[in-house]
Amino acid sequence: MPADRFIKQRKNAWQRLEELLDILDRASLRRLNREEVRELGRIYRRTASDLAIARAESRDPRLVNYLNSLVIRAHGRIYRADAQGGKRIREFFAIELPRTFRRTWRYTALSFSIFAIFAVFSFVATRLDPEFSELVGVSPAFREIYIETQTHWWESLNDENQIGAAMIMQNNIRVTIMTFAFGAMLGLGTVYYLAFNGANIASVLALTYKAGFGNALVTFMVGHGVVELSCIFIAGGAGLLIGSAMIMPGDLSRGDAMKTRGMEAVRLMIGVALLLVIAAIIEGFISPAPINPRIKYGIGAITGIALYSYLLFAGRDSPAKAEGPSIQ
């Protein structure tokens, strides 16, 4: 085949490969949709074949050099993707997670509202009648052993901080996973866990205030509480995402809605898992420590500002970049 005819027949594919590689220079392979990834592999293989033909039949060194550089470039971009695990993790936490939080903030806000409504109701009800606490999981034995004796039970964490932090982490992970997973019950399971946890925590607070040592419990809770409660709210929002996909899929089919919102929910839960580790470390080592309460309040304020500054502002970019590269 004459060289001019060969180039004329193949140049559109080569130009398309260049366009895809230009996109990959600005973003990862994951930013391409499924069809574009298939197209990239198909054109890469075809171009590699064209390079072999050009080497065998063409006397134009410029054509051979062009195709050789194009194939090398494509090979590097395709196979380097497998070694980008660290970069993907950084991109997830620096960009994807905070953007996902902002896209789904209404579900997290609804989760917070459910928690707060039942917490306020339970606090007031327990202050008026301490026996109400039994309806939200506070046993009479707990009231007798710890509340009536004004025992600071949380200070026992100072005896074995490492074990305490591990147990706290295990418990918190269990609570958040259940809050999230029971979203599969049309969201009703998530609502129940949010309501129950809000009522239970508020009821214990009301009992301690009624007994005269509520401020001590709040001082213990404040250091880790901002991060820990935020995890519950975010996990609740993730569970409500799953539930909403089942009962209100919108313009999508239920299957597509479950897939789309399910991926959003999973991203949120990965972030929650990391935050729970941070909360457990603070709760196990700092919150029960006999240090100035101002330090604990300061830690609560700093972690809260840092967390929500990250969730609300990280990963922001110009509108064009925020939506990723596009092909015209």
Summary of the structure (lengths in Angstrom):
residues: 328
radius of gyration: 28.0
end to end distance: 32.1
largest distance: 97.0
contacts: 1026
relative contact order: 0.11
helix: 85%
strand: 0%
